[in-house]
Amino acid sequence: MKATINGRHVEFSSEQTILEVARDNGHFIPTLCEMADIDHTPGTCRMCIVDVNRAEQDKSQLLTACDTPLEDGMTVRTRTTEVRHHQRLQMELLLADHNQDCASCSRHGDCELQDTAQFVGLEGTRFGNKDFFVNRSVDNSSPSIQRDMTKCVRCQRCLAVCRDVQGTDVLVYSGKGVDAEIGVRNNTVLGNSDCISCGQCTLVCPVGALAEKNDIEQVIDYFYDPEIFTVIQIAPATRVALGEEFQMAPGSNVEGKLISAFRQLGADEVLDTNFCADVVIMEEGNELLQRIQNQSVLPMFTSCSPGWVNWLEKNHPELLENLSTVKSPQQCFGALAKTYLADRMQINPATMRVVSIMPCTAKKEEAARPEFSVDGRPDVDVVLTTRECARLLKREGIWLQGMPEGKYDNKWMGLYSGAAEIFGTTGGVTEAAVRTVHYAVTGQELPTIEFKAIRGMEYMRQADIDLGEKGNIKVGVAHGLAAAKTMIEQVKSGQADYTLIEFMGCPGGCMGGGGQPRTKKKYQSLKNQRREAIFQIDDGASVRQSHNNPCVQALYDDYLGEPLGQKSHELLHTTYRDKKVKVHHNIKTIWEDIRG
């Protein structure tokens, strides 16, 4: 079919909207509610107004482009005087309903509302009235996410990602008229809800209504305090995404530049979470073999993703015995930094502060868990997301492109393997484990290092692993909580005979974490570029198996003894607990009483 947009002829297929065809042909139309990769509720922001004239009509209409199918013979104009007038009017109304405390907002300098206001040429607003939003919720109950409904524009992107992508369905639309806001199911707060802190809602929010908790000031205080020894750990998925915040190509590996940046800021030691990813493989791989030999609880679930762990604790606590007892690499790092590293460097652990740079909002909640401490000291003191890290560097006048390439120089925790790096993408934990488990069982390295049978982006994958005389084991991979839910149901019903299952709470794994840089473009292609960069780091690594990391070997020889030994259990293993929201039990009791 054919139509005309701004005087240029375009061709399109049926069911395509005006917005889709316009973008495909280089015509920009502003939006706030629409976002690539999300099946959103269309037309809620009303910013995509265009002038439309159908072939059989003499008079044009103003319609929203995101939910109006383009028709054969239609004439569309996107920048008429009337269109721009109505866009400016709509923006004035949105701002009248919005807390304009922009200077202190987490989205300062990166706000879609501000960008759209600039595009439509807004020079002022006539309808400012604080009474519109002053009574809306401000929720700080979650250790990971802040919900500030005074800034909400009701685009409903967060509802779509929470309900349809993650399947958690925690966020709901509540209230009417000017009192309408995005609330929490069961009329509670995030900290008391089924929210698992995955942060996918913060990735899609166009303003500062949903954002990660801001811990930047705490980290700056550490740098400025001469009595504190600050240790930075950098996660694998962060280094291939952070560059996007500095206009670098997606997938750019900024590891070396980030090392130099933190040293310039005043960090006493900059190290890599990947070292402890290797340690986790040593512990988790041996735990898996022990479970197989002892015919213990199988399948074993990986425990590296705190969002996934939260979900299991809140939804299926009866399966917690399946969960590996090994802490995540972040928490293992903190525990070893304040014991092993402090001992080797002769640093008083009471003065040490561990700061994590993570792609994940749920890591904030993980670090705050009371289980994760040694001698009363938390393993990890502060977690900054990739986005927070970018804001910190910019605030301190550091632009990554100009930084030299630094290197880790710590002889105790300064090396990592390629297996550790691939933790940053879905399937990576399993592939890393396979490399080491195969060696532990057969005494031989895998003939092909790259276990491509479990690579890919399908939400659920599986593969068989040949362990020689020990036979085969089946592994499963699921990323995104909707997929995790499906695979758990398969396990519970007996339809799946897996030995090991890797679960990641976020789609794509850590590279798609809730703390990563945002984009309105096709997010899947962006994640693929980050993913390929992770595989390139693995491919170029001098050591590609966790058990061959000389620093890990020295850790066990000189300090831990052996995997699953007493020392490693004290520092690197944990337990989990039933966190099912109690309101569910109350509802169940009421229903049983009614039936009775």
C-alpha positions as a Python dict, from the first residue, in 0.01 Angstrom:
ca = {
    (1, 'M'): (0, 0, 0),
    (2, 'K'): (103, 361, -54),
    (3, 'A'): (52, 686, 133),
    (4, 'T'): (213, 1027, 174),
    (5, 'I'): (395, 1157, 483),
    (6, 'N'): (508, 1519, 476),
    (7, 'G'): (479, 1525, 98),
    (8, 'R'): (692, 1213, 45),
    (9, 'H'): (547, 889, -85),
    (10, 'V'): (589, 584, 137),
    (11, 'E'): (510, 216, 95),
    (12, 'F'): (394, 0, 383),
    (13, 'S'): (208, -317, 478),
    (14, 'S'): (-128, -352, 644),
    (15, 'E'): (-156, -312, 1025),
    (16, 'Q'): (144, -78, 1040),
    (17, 'T'): (76, 237, 1238),
    (18, 'I'): (148, 589, 1120),
    (19, 'L'): (425, 609, 1382),
    (20, 'E'): (596, 290, 1261),
    (21, 'V'): (593, 390, 894),
    (22, 'A'): (701, 747, 972),
    (23, 'R'): (1003, 625, 1167),
    (24, 'D'): (1095, 375, 898),
    (25, 'N'): (1106, 663, 652),
    (26, 'G'): (1297, 917, 862),
    (27, 'H'): (1007, 1126, 994),
    (28, 'F'): (1045, 1194, 1366),
    (29, 'I'): (731, 1200, 1581),
    (30, 'P'): (768, 1264, 1957),
    (31, 'T'): (633, 1006, 2203),
    (32, 'L'): (640, 941, 2576),
    (33, 'C'): (427, 630, 2620),
    (34, 'E'): (555, 432, 2321),
    (35, 'M'): (876, 228, 2346),
    (36, 'A'): (1039, -31, 2124),
    (37, 'D'): (1011, -398, 2233),
    (38, 'I'): (717, -326, 2469),
    (39, 'D'): (355, -391, 2380),
    (40, 'H'): (236, -77, 2552),
    (41, 'T'): (-107, 80, 2603),
    (42, 'P'): (-112, 321, 2307),
    (43, 'G'): (-215, 683, 2303),
    (44, 'T'): (-179, 758, 2673),
    (45, 'C'): (61, 1052, 2641),
    (46, 'R'): (-108, 1213, 2334),
    (47, 'M'): (223, 1363, 2220),
    (48, 'C'): (231, 1186, 1883),
    (49, 'I'): (-51, 1396, 1735),
    (50, 'V'): (-40, 1424, 1354),
    (51, 'D'): (-262, 1577, 1086),
    (52, 'V'): (-436, 1301, 886),
    (53, 'N'): (-642, 1323, 568),
    (54, 'R'): (-805, 1005, 442),
    (55, 'A'): (-846, 958, 70),
    (56, 'E'): (-1226, 974, 83),
    (57, 'Q'): (-1242, 1277, 315),
    (58, 'D'): (-1204, 1647, 241),
    (59, 'K'): (-1133, 1749, 599),
    (60, 'S'): (-825, 1647, 796),
    (61, 'Q'): (-823, 1518, 1154),
    (62, 'L'): (-576, 1533, 1440),
    (63, 'L'): (-501, 1174, 1548),
    (64, 'T'): (-242, 995, 1759),
    (65, 'A'): (13, 825, 1534),
    (66, 'C'): (98, 534, 1766),
    (67, 'D'): (-247, 373, 1753),
    (68, 'T'): (-376, 483, 1411),
    (69, 'P'): (-312, 236, 1125),
    (70, 'L'): (-179, 396, 809),
    (71, 'E'): (-423, 348, 522),
    (72, 'D'): (-383, 332, 149),
    (73, 'G'): (-398, 680, -3),
    (74, 'M'): (-375, 855, 334),
    (75, 'T'): (-196, 1190, 363),
    (76, 'V'): (-14, 1258, 688),
    (77, 'R'): (155, 1577, 803),
    (78, 'T'): (358, 1575, 1124),
    (79, 'R'): (471, 1940, 1159),
    (80, 'T'): (186, 2174, 1080),
    (81, 'T'): (122, 2484, 1288),
    (82, 'E'): (-189, 2324, 1434),
    (83, 'V'): (-7, 2000, 1519),
    (84, 'R'): (268, 2186, 1698),
    (85, 'H'): (14, 2400, 1885),
    (86, 'H'): (-166, 2092, 2018),
    (87, 'Q'): (161, 1919, 2106),
    (88, 'R'): (270, 2224, 2307),
    (89, 'L'): (-68, 2238, 2478),
    (90, 'Q'): (-49, 1870, 2568),
    (91, 'M'): (303, 1918, 2703),
    (92, 'E'): (184, 2209, 2918),
    (93, 'L'): (-86, 1987, 3064),
    (94, 'L'): (164, 1708, 3133),
    (95, 'L'): (400, 1949, 3309),
    (96, 'A'): (116, 2094, 3517),
    (97, 'D'): (65, 1742, 3649),
    (98, 'H'): (436, 1681, 3710),
    (99, 'N'): (675, 1766, 3993),
    (100, 'Q'): (926, 1991, 3818),
    (101, 'D'): (1201, 1960, 4077),
    (102, 'C'): (1436, 1871, 3791),
    (103, 'A'): (1768, 1970, 3950),
    (104, 'S'): (1753, 1691, 4210),
    (105, 'C'): (1585, 1432, 3985),
    (106, 'S'): (1766, 1110, 3898),
    (107, 'R'): (1687, 1175, 3532),
    (108, 'H'): (1847, 1520, 3527),
    (109, 'G'): (2006, 1559, 3184),
    (110, 'D'): (1853, 1232, 3063),
    (111, 'C'): (1478, 1297, 3074),
    (112, 'E'): (1242, 1210, 2791),
    (113, 'L'): (989, 1463, 2918),
    (114, 'Q'): (1243, 1744, 2897),
    (115, 'D'): (1359, 1629, 2554),
    (116, 'T'): (1002, 1620, 2423),
    (117, 'A'): (929, 1964, 2566),
    (118, 'Q'): (1234, 2094, 2384),
    (119, 'F'): (1124, 1932, 2058),
    (120, 'V'): (778, 2091, 2059),
    (121, 'G'): (931, 2432, 2135),
    (122, 'L'): (780, 2484, 2478),
    (123, 'E'): (900, 2809, 2630),
    (124, 'G'): (684, 2816, 2943),
    (125, 'T'): (373, 2670, 3103),
    (126, 'R'): (55, 2845, 3206),
    (127, 'F'): (-92, 2570, 3424),
    (128, 'G'): (159, 2513, 3706),
    (129, 'N'): (-29, 2389, 4013),
    (130, 'K'): (140, 2183, 4284),
    (131, 'D'): (-198, 2066, 4416),
    (132, 'F'): (-228, 1829, 4119),
    (133, 'F'): (46, 1594, 4239),
    (134, 'V'): (126, 1684, 4599),
    (135, 'N'): (-79, 1399, 4749),
    (136, 'R'): (60, 1122, 4530),
    (137, 'S'): (279, 844, 4668),
    (138, 'V'): (651, 869, 4734),
    (139, 'D'): (768, 519, 4826),
    (140, 'N'): (1119, 458, 4964),
    (141, 'S'): (1045, 122, 5127),
    (142, 'S'): (1249, -84, 4879),
    (143, 'P'): (1628, -105, 4928),
    (144, 'S'): (1670, -96, 4550),
    (145, 'I'): (1401, 114, 4382),
    (146, 'Q'): (1238, 447, 4457),
    (147, 'R'): (877, 508, 4344),
    (148, 'D'): (795, 879, 4317),
    (149, 'M'): (449, 927, 4170),
    (150, 'T'): (474, 1307, 4182),
    (151, 'K'): (684, 1268, 3865),
    (152, 'C'): (474, 1003, 3689),
    (153, 'V'): (328, 1085, 3345),
    (154, 'R'): (110, 768, 3343),
    (155, 'C'): (266, 631, 3026),
    (156, 'Q'): (209, 276, 3159),
    (157, 'R'): (536, 138, 3022),
    (158, 'C'): (621, 6, 3369),
    (159, 'L'): (292, -183, 3386),
    (160, 'A'): (367, -351, 3053),
    (161, 'V'): (718, -463, 3145),
    (162, 'C'): (621, -579, 3495),
    (163, 'R'): (315, -768, 3376),
    (164, 'D'): (398, -891, 3027),
    (165, 'V'): (779, -917, 3014),
    (166, 'Q'): (859, -1024, 3370),
    (167, 'G'): (525, -1176, 3465),
    (168, 'T'): (547, -1042, 3821),
    (169, 'D'): (247, -808, 3788),
    (170, 'V'): (336, -606, 4096),
    (171, 'L'): (252, -261, 3958),
    (172, 'V'): (-111, -160, 3901),
    (173, 'Y'): (-300, 147, 3783),
    (174, 'S'): (-485, 298, 4077),
    (175, 'G'): (-701, 603, 4146),
    (176, 'K'): (-900, 827, 3914),
    (177, 'G'): (-857, 1167, 3757),
    (178, 'V'): (-578, 1378, 3903),
    (179, 'D'): (-538, 1119, 4179),
    (180, 'A'): (-448, 841, 3934),
    (181, 'E'): (-101, 690, 3975),
    (182, 'I'): (96, 369, 3932),
    (183, 'G'): (43, 185, 4259),
    (184, 'V'): (145, -147, 4407),
    (185, 'R'): (-82, -450, 4407),
    (186, 'N'): (-273, -515, 4729),
    (187, 'N'): (-245, -144, 4814),
    (188, 'T'): (94, -190, 4979),
    (189, 'V'): (446, -50, 4922),
    (190, 'L'): (727, -199, 4714),
    (191, 'G'): (921, -315, 5019),
    (192, 'N'): (628, -530, 5137),
    (193, 'S'): (519, -655, 4796),
    (194, 'D'): (607, -928, 4548),
    (195, 'C'): (854, -689, 4381),
    (196, 'I'): (1185, -870, 4329),
    (197, 'S'): (1388, -551, 4260),
    (198, 'C'): (1474, -654, 3903),
    (199, 'G'): (1453, -287, 3802),
    (200, 'Q'): (1312, -349, 3455),
    (201, 'C'): (1054, -80, 3533),
    (202, 'T'): (1336, 171, 3589),
    (203, 'L'): (1474, 87, 3245),
    (204, 'V'): (1153, 190, 3071),
    (205, 'C'): (1032, 483, 3285),
    (206, 'P'): (1073, 802, 3076),
    (207, 'V'): (1104, 1028, 3381),
    (208, 'G'): (1217, 995, 3744),
    (209, 'A'): (902, 824, 3872),
    (210, 'L'): (1074, 486, 3900),
    (211, 'A'): (1448, 488, 3958),
    (212, 'E'): (1722, 303, 4139),
    (213, 'K'): (1804, 421, 4490),
    (214, 'N'): (2075, 685, 4466),
    (215, 'D'): (2390, 585, 4660),
    (216, 'I'): (2639, 812, 4485),
    (217, 'E'): (2687, 1047, 4781),
    (218, 'Q'): (2787, 758, 5007),
    (219, 'V'): (3061, 651, 4765),
    (220, 'I'): (3193, 1006, 4732),
    (221, 'D'): (3212, 1027, 5111),
    (222, 'Y'): (3426, 711, 5110),
    (223, 'F'): (3667, 861, 4857),
    (224, 'Y'): (3703, 1181, 5060),
    (225, 'D'): (3759, 1008, 5395),
    (226, 'P'): (4132, 940, 5452),
    (227, 'E'): (4052, 681, 5720),
    (228, 'I'): (3861, 455, 5479),
    (229, 'F'): (4023, 203, 5243),
    (230, 'T'): (3791, 186, 4942),
    (231, 'V'): (3779, -124, 4722),
    (232, 'I'): (3592, -109, 4392),
    (233, 'Q'): (3467, -421, 4214),
    (234, 'I'): (3350, -405, 3851),
    (235, 'A'): (3094, -654, 3715),
    (236, 'P'): (3138, -816, 3371),
    (237, 'A'): (2825, -669, 3206),
    (238, 'T'): (2905, -316, 3322),
    (239, 'R'): (3222, -273, 3116),
    (240, 'V'): (3045, -341, 2784),
    (241, 'A'): (2752, -105, 2853),
    (242, 'L'): (2890, 194, 3044),
    (243, 'G'): (3041, 348, 2730),
    (244, 'E'): (2690, 409, 2594),
    (245, 'E'): (2646, 677, 2860),
    (246, 'F'): (2948, 856, 2708),
    (247, 'Q'): (2833, 832, 2344),
    (248, 'M'): (3057, 534, 2273),
    (249, 'A'): (2942, 247, 2053),
    (250, 'P'): (2733, -23, 2224),
    (251, 'G'): (2957, -308, 2332),
    (252, 'S'): (3265, -88, 2376),
    (253, 'N'): (3485, -246, 2642),
    (254, 'V'): (3574, 36, 2885),
    (255, 'E'): (3731, -187, 3152),
    (256, 'G'): (4076, -26, 3135),
    (257, 'K'): (3938, 328, 3124),
    (258, 'L'): (3712, 257, 3420),
    (259, 'I'): (4006, 128, 3624),
    (260, 'S'): (4191, 455, 3559),
    (261, 'A'): (3880, 661, 3633),
    (262, 'F'): (3829, 511, 3978),
    (263, 'R'): (4195, 547, 4064),
    (264, 'Q'): (4169, 913, 3972),
    (265, 'L'): (3864, 946, 4195),
    (266, 'G'): (4062, 815, 4489),
    (267, 'A'): (3979, 444, 4513),
    (268, 'D'): (4250, 257, 4705),
    (269, 'E'): (4202, -69, 4514),
    (270, 'V'): (4016, -140, 4190),
    (271, 'L'): (3945, -507, 4122),
    (272, 'D'): (3713, -727, 3921),
    (273, 'T'): (3404, -919, 4025),
    (274, 'N'): (3513, -1175, 3765),
    (275, 'F'): (3779, -1306, 4002),
    (276, 'C'): (3501, -1422, 4230),
    (277, 'A'): (3294, -1548, 3938),
    (278, 'D'): (3578, -1796, 3896),
    (279, 'V'): (3559, -1874, 4268),
    (280, 'V'): (3182, -1927, 4241),
    (281, 'I'): (3238, -2180, 3962),
    (282, 'M'): (3480, -2372, 4181),
    (283, 'E'): (3228, -2384, 4464),
    (284, 'E'): (2911, -2427, 4260),
    (285, 'G'): (3064, -2684, 4027),
    (286, 'N'): (3178, -2897, 4318),
    (287, 'E'): (2842, -2854, 4489),
    (288, 'L'): (2673, -2988, 4176),
    (289, 'L'): (2906, -3290, 4162),
    (290, 'Q'): (2847, -3356, 4533),
    (291, 'R'): (2470, -3346, 4482),
    (292, 'I'): (2498, -3592, 4192),
    (293, 'Q'): (2723, -3831, 4385),
    (294, 'N'): (2509, -3815, 4702),
    (295, 'Q'): (2182, -3833, 4506),
    (296, 'S'): (2082, -3513, 4678),
    (297, 'V'): (1826, -3252, 4570),
    (298, 'L'): (1828, -3197, 4193),
    (299, 'P'): (1803, -3007, 3971),
    (300, 'M'): (2034, -2754, 4131),
    (301, 'F'): (1943, -2390, 4059),
    (302, 'T'): (2211, -2125, 4017),
    (303, 'S'): (2202, -1843, 4273),
    (304, 'C'): (2395, -1560, 4104),
    (305, 'S'): (2091, -1351, 4007),
    (306, 'P'): (1941, -1180, 4316),
    (307, 'G'): (1620, -1089, 4133),
    (308, 'W'): (1563, -1455, 4055),
    (309, 'V'): (1649, -1556, 4413),
    (310, 'N'): (1399, -1300, 4543),
    (311, 'W'): (1133, -1439, 4311),
    (312, 'L'): (1193, -1797, 4427),
    (313, 'E'): (1181, -1697, 4794),
    (314, 'K'): (854, -1510, 4742),
    (315, 'N'): (680, -1754, 4510),
    (316, 'H'): (822, -2104, 4559),
    (317, 'P'): (995, -2126, 4898),
    (318, 'E'): (929, -2501, 4889),
    (319, 'L'): (1206, -2522, 4624),
    (320, 'L'): (1476, -2337, 4817),
    (321, 'E'): (1665, -2663, 4874),
    (322, 'N'): (1725, -2674, 4499),
    (323, 'L'): (1902, -2338, 4515),
    (324, 'S'): (2281, -2346, 4526),
    (325, 'T'): (2413, -2235, 4863),
    (326, 'V'): (2699, -2043, 4701),
    (327, 'K'): (2676, -1665, 4731),
    (328, 'S'): (2680, -1455, 4415),
    (329, 'P'): (3019, -1333, 4281),
    (330, 'Q'): (2944, -987, 4423),
    (331, 'Q'): (2898, -1120, 4776),
    (332, 'C'): (3188, -1366, 4753),
    (333, 'F'): (3408, -1076, 4649),
    (334, 'G'): (3303, -868, 4949),
    (335, 'A'): (3357, -1155, 5190),
    (336, 'L'): (3706, -1233, 5053),
    (337, 'A'): (3806, -866, 5030),
    (338, 'K'): (3739, -813, 5400),
    (339, 'T'): (3917, -1132, 5506),
    (340, 'Y'): (4165, -1275, 5255),
    (341, 'L'): (4260, -949, 5082),
    (342, 'A'): (4267, -747, 5406),
    (343, 'D'): (4496, -1009, 5561),
    (344, 'R'): (4735, -1015, 5264),
    (345, 'M'): (4748, -636, 5233),
    (346, 'Q'): (4760, -590, 5613),
    (347, 'I'): (4455, -365, 5609),
    (348, 'N'): (4218, -340, 5904),
    (349, 'P'): (3889, -479, 5763),
    (350, 'A'): (3694, -240, 5988),
    (351, 'T'): (3825, 47, 5774),
    (352, 'M'): (3755, -125, 5441),
    (353, 'R'): (3453, -37, 5228),
    (354, 'V'): (3359, -246, 4926),
    (355, 'V'): (3174, -68, 4645),
    (356, 'S'): (3020, -270, 4362),
    (357, 'I'): (2959, -140, 4010),
    (358, 'M'): (2672, -357, 3892),
    (359, 'P'): (2427, -378, 3599),
    (360, 'C'): (2154, -478, 3844),
    (361, 'T'): (1924, -290, 4083),
    (362, 'A'): (1853, -609, 4279),
    (363, 'K'): (2219, -617, 4381),
    (364, 'K'): (2139, -328, 4617),
    (365, 'E'): (1888, -543, 4801),
    (366, 'E'): (2123, -841, 4793),
    (367, 'A'): (2402, -640, 4958),
    (368, 'A'): (2159, -533, 5234),
    (369, 'R'): (2061, -890, 5328),
    (370, 'P'): (2157, -961, 5692),
    (371, 'E'): (2291, -1306, 5593),
    (372, 'F'): (2569, -1150, 5388),
    (373, 'S'): (2811, -1032, 5655),
    (374, 'V'): (3130, -1150, 5823),
    (375, 'D'): (3193, -1066, 6189),
    (376, 'G'): (2907, -817, 6175),
    (377, 'R'): (3047, -634, 5874),
    (378, 'P'): (2850, -643, 5545),
    (379, 'D'): (3024, -817, 5258),
    (380, 'V'): (2941, -524, 5029),
    (381, 'D'): (2881, -173, 5161),
    (382, 'V'): (2738, 10, 4859),
    (383, 'V'): (2615, -90, 4513),
    (384, 'L'): (2609, 154, 4223),
    (385, 'T'): (2429, 63, 3902),
    (386, 'T'): (2591, 126, 3564),
    (387, 'R'): (2378, 440, 3532),
    (388, 'E'): (2483, 567, 3875),
    (389, 'C'): (2845, 501, 3788),
    (390, 'A'): (2807, 718, 3478),
    (391, 'R'): (2649, 999, 3681),
    (392, 'L'): (2928, 976, 3939),
    (393, 'L'): (3201, 1005, 3675),
    (394, 'K'): (3032, 1296, 3499),
    (395, 'R'): (2978, 1479, 3827),
    (396, 'E'): (3348, 1449, 3900),
    (397, 'G'): (3443, 1579, 3556),
    (398, 'I'): (3560, 1245, 3416),
    (399, 'W'): (3480, 1164, 3052),
    (400, 'L'): (3572, 803, 2974),
    (401, 'Q'): (3699, 857, 2620),
    (402, 'G'): (3991, 1060, 2750),
    (403, 'M'): (4099, 814, 3019),
    (404, 'P'): (4410, 597, 2972),
    (405, 'E'): (4387, 218, 2978),
    (406, 'G'): (4456, 97, 3331),
    (407, 'K'): (4519, -258, 3448),
    (408, 'Y'): (4449, -456, 3763),
    (409, 'D'): (4776, -497, 3950),
    (410, 'N'): (4669, -682, 4264),
    (411, 'K'): (4859, -1011, 4288),
    (412, 'W'): (4597, -1180, 4505),
    (413, 'M'): (4264, -1099, 4334),
    (414, 'G'): (4378, -934, 4011),
    (415, 'L'): (4321, -1204, 3748),
    (416, 'Y'): (4008, -1356, 3595),
    (417, 'S'): (3929, -1610, 3325),
    (418, 'G'): (3717, -1584, 3014),
    (419, 'A'): (3469, -1817, 3182),
    (420, 'A'): (3409, -1551, 3447),
    (421, 'E'): (3341, -1279, 3189),
    (422, 'I'): (3057, -1470, 3022),
    (423, 'F'): (2867, -1461, 3353),
    (424, 'G'): (2740, -1131, 3212),
    (425, 'T'): (2508, -1292, 2957),
    (426, 'T'): (2236, -1556, 2966),
    (427, 'G'): (2383, -1907, 2955),
    (428, 'G'): (2723, -1783, 3067),
    (429, 'V'): (2715, -1927, 3418),
    (430, 'T'): (2622, -2267, 3279),
    (431, 'E'): (2891, -2257, 3011),
    (432, 'A'): (3153, -2156, 3267),
    (433, 'A'): (3040, -2436, 3498),
    (434, 'V'): (3050, -2691, 3215),
    (435, 'R'): (3413, -2606, 3139),
    (436, 'T'): (3515, -2680, 3498),
    (437, 'V'): (3277, -2968, 3578),
    (438, 'H'): (3388, -3152, 3265),
    (439, 'Y'): (3750, -3122, 3377),
    (440, 'A'): (3670, -3225, 3735),
    (441, 'V'): (3494, -3542, 3619),
    (442, 'T'): (3704, -3649, 3319),
    (443, 'G'): (4042, -3496, 3399),
    (444, 'Q'): (4040, -3342, 3052),
    (445, 'E'): (3952, -2999, 2918),
    (446, 'L'): (3654, -2969, 2689),
    (447, 'P'): (3766, -3037, 2331),
    (448, 'T'): (3579, -2721, 2231),
    (449, 'I'): (3590, -2441, 2487),
    (450, 'E'): (3285, -2259, 2355),
    (451, 'F'): (2976, -2458, 2446),
    (452, 'K'): (2753, -2310, 2180),
    (453, 'A'): (2463, -2547, 2247),
    (454, 'I'): (2350, -2317, 2529),
    (455, 'R'): (2439, -1988, 2367),
    (456, 'G'): (2156, -1790, 2217),
    (457, 'M'): (1875, -1558, 2316),
    (458, 'E'): (1579, -1795, 2329),
    (459, 'Y'): (1415, -1744, 2667),
    (460, 'M'): (1441, -2117, 2749),
    (461, 'R'): (1719, -2345, 2624),
    (462, 'Q'): (1860, -2684, 2712),
    (463, 'A'): (2155, -2905, 2625),
    (464, 'D'): (2313, -3241, 2711),
    (465, 'I'): (2667, -3252, 2847),
    (466, 'D'): (2885, -3555, 2785),
    (467, 'L'): (3086, -3637, 3098),
    (468, 'G'): (3256, -3943, 2951),
    (469, 'E'): (3222, -4255, 3163),
    (470, 'K'): (2992, -4068, 3400),
    (471, 'G'): (2732, -4035, 3126),
    (472, 'N'): (2532, -3728, 3027),
    (473, 'I'): (2364, -3461, 3231),
    (474, 'K'): (2101, -3220, 3103),
    (475, 'V'): (2124, -2847, 3174),
    (476, 'G'): (1858, -2582, 3130),
    (477, 'V'): (1880, -2206, 3086),
    (478, 'A'): (1600, -1953, 3146),
    (479, 'H'): (1626, -1574, 3144),
    (480, 'G'): (1351, -1329, 3229),
    (481, 'L'): (1107, -1416, 3506),
    (482, 'A'): (827, -1515, 3270),
    (483, 'A'): (1053, -1789, 3130),
    (484, 'A'): (1172, -1882, 3480),
    (485, 'K'): (811, -1928, 3588),
    (486, 'T'): (744, -2162, 3295),
    (487, 'M'): (1055, -2371, 3362),
    (488, 'I'): (976, -2396, 3734),
    (489, 'E'): (631, -2531, 3648),
    (490, 'Q'): (795, -2790, 3422),
    (491, 'V'): (1022, -2897, 3707),
    (492, 'K'): (736, -2920, 3956),
    (493, 'S'): (521, -3123, 3719),
    (494, 'G'): (805, -3366, 3643),
    (495, 'Q'): (822, -3271, 3276),
    (496, 'A'): (1186, -3160, 3299),
    (497, 'D'): (1472, -3390, 3404),
    (498, 'Y'): (1745, -3129, 3437),
    (499, 'T'): (2051, -3167, 3657),
    (500, 'L'): (2141, -2796, 3656),
    (501, 'I'): (1931, -2493, 3567),
    (502, 'E'): (2066, -2142, 3524),
    (503, 'F'): (1807, -1877, 3603),
    (504, 'M'): (1856, -1507, 3533),
    (505, 'G'): (1596, -1258, 3651),
    (506, 'C'): (1644, -1009, 3366),
    (507, 'P'): (1589, -1074, 2995),
    (508, 'G'): (1932, -1134, 2844),
    (509, 'G'): (2090, -1187, 3183),
    (510, 'C'): (2309, -920, 3342),
    (511, 'M'): (2370, -737, 3015),
    (512, 'G'): (1997, -653, 3019),
    (513, 'G'): (1995, -573, 3391),
    (514, 'G'): (1769, -309, 3540),
    (515, 'G'): (2064, -81, 3617),
    (516, 'Q'): (2202, -67, 3262),
    (517, 'P'): (2183, 235, 3027),
    (518, 'R'): (1840, 310, 2880),
    (519, 'T'): (1731, 339, 2519),
    (520, 'K'): (1404, 394, 2332),
    (521, 'K'): (1539, 207, 2031),
    (522, 'K'): (1523, -167, 1977),
    (523, 'Y'): (1671, -287, 2305),
    (524, 'Q'): (1726, -642, 2181),
    (525, 'S'): (1981, -534, 1922),
    (526, 'L'): (2162, -332, 2190),
    (527, 'K'): (2179, -636, 2418),
    (528, 'N'): (2315, -844, 2130),
    (529, 'Q'): (2601, -597, 2081),
    (530, 'R'): (2685, -610, 2451),
    (531, 'R'): (2665, -988, 2439),
    (532, 'E'): (2904, -1018, 2146),
    (533, 'A'): (3151, -792, 2328),
    (534, 'I'): (3139, -1027, 2629),
    (535, 'F'): (3214, -1327, 2408),
    (536, 'Q'): (3504, -1137, 2247),
    (537, 'I'): (3658, -1077, 2590),
    (538, 'D'): (3629, -1448, 2665),
    (539, 'D'): (3774, -1539, 2326),
    (540, 'G'): (4077, -1316, 2382),
    (541, 'A'): (4146, -1427, 2739),
    (542, 'S'): (4474, -1606, 2811),
    (543, 'V'): (4292, -1827, 3065),
    (544, 'R'): (3942, -1946, 2975),
    (545, 'Q'): (3857, -2189, 3253),
    (546, 'S'): (3795, -2093, 3615),
    (547, 'H'): (4003, -2379, 3756),
    (548, 'N'): (4307, -2257, 3558),
    (549, 'N'): (4306, -1908, 3710),
    (550, 'P'): (4638, -1892, 3904),
    (551, 'C'): (4499, -1640, 4155),
    (552, 'V'): (4210, -1875, 4231),
    (553, 'Q'): (4450, -2167, 4269),
    (554, 'A'): (4658, -1962, 4513),
    (555, 'L'): (4345, -1863, 4708),
    (556, 'Y'): (4262, -2229, 4773),
    (557, 'D'): (4623, -2335, 4832),
    (558, 'D'): (4701, -2055, 5077),
    (559, 'Y'): (4370, -1968, 5241),
    (560, 'L'): (4052, -2164, 5170),
    (561, 'G'): (4197, -2514, 5151),
    (562, 'E'): (3954, -2678, 4912),
    (563, 'P'): (3615, -2612, 4752),
    (564, 'L'): (3327, -2683, 4992),
    (565, 'G'): (3572, -2689, 5283),
    (566, 'Q'): (3502, -2539, 5623),
    (567, 'K'): (3661, -2203, 5542),
    (568, 'S'): (3481, -2164, 5212),
    (569, 'H'): (3149, -2258, 5374),
    (570, 'E'): (3198, -1986, 5634),
    (571, 'L'): (3277, -1717, 5377),
    (572, 'L'): (3117, -1816, 5049),
    (573, 'H'): (2798, -2006, 5127),
    (574, 'T'): (2464, -1897, 5268),
    (575, 'T'): (2104, -1996, 5329),
    (576, 'Y'): (1780, -1851, 5195),
    (577, 'R'): (1440, -1805, 5353),
    (578, 'D'): (1069, -1803, 5286),
    (579, 'K'): (971, -1447, 5195),
    (580, 'K'): (624, -1516, 5062),
    (581, 'V'): (413, -1205, 5110),
    (582, 'K'): (184, -1281, 5402),
    (583, 'V'): (-122, -1121, 5247),
    (584, 'H'): (-138, -1423, 5020),
    (585, 'H'): (-176, -1649, 5320),
    (586, 'N'): (-454, -1427, 5458),
    (587, 'I'): (-644, -1434, 5129),
    (588, 'K'): (-602, -1811, 5112),
    (589, 'T'): (-735, -1846, 5467),
    (590, 'I'): (-1036, -1627, 5391),
    (591, 'W'): (-1112, -1828, 5077),
    (592, 'E'): (-1087, -2156, 5267),
    (593, 'D'): (-1323, -2015, 5533),
    (594, 'I'): (-1573, -1916, 5266),
    (595, 'R'): (-1555, -2260, 5104),
    (596, 'G'): (-1592, -2421, 5446),
}
